[in-house]
Amino acid sequence: MATIESKLVEMLTVPVEALGFQLWGIEYIQAGRHSILRVFIDHENGINIEDCAEASRQVSAVMDVEDPISTEYTLEVSSPGVDRPLFTAEQYAAYVGEDAKVQLTMPVAGSRNLKGVISSVDGQMLTITVDGKDLIVALDNIRKGNIIAKF
């Protein structure tokens, strides 16, 4: 996880949890004046639009006071949704046996994009079965990971 994202997770976890939600994860996409800060929240009963609005007000207030991002950005608060992004070892472990896709920083087995089944998580190492082959990937080599929704 990038330094700014880990700093934001540290800064926003307590305020989000104070509202009764879990801070699922954060994505910060730098794109000049069109940067986006995505904050994903979750709750055992699900998340609705009012929950997102309430969390957005709280996150915005904290961001205004702490000012960790000096450039303009758009704040988006949402649930992780059905194609749930994964950020931590615990989240990957909770979805062992599920289909996932991961985008890597450095290639593994000649590829930066893997689709397969999450087989196991051992510390900071993920085993994903792709086309019948187990590939071991360091979690800090994963740029983005998502569950593949089944309908």
Disulfide bonds with the S-S distance in Angstrom:
none
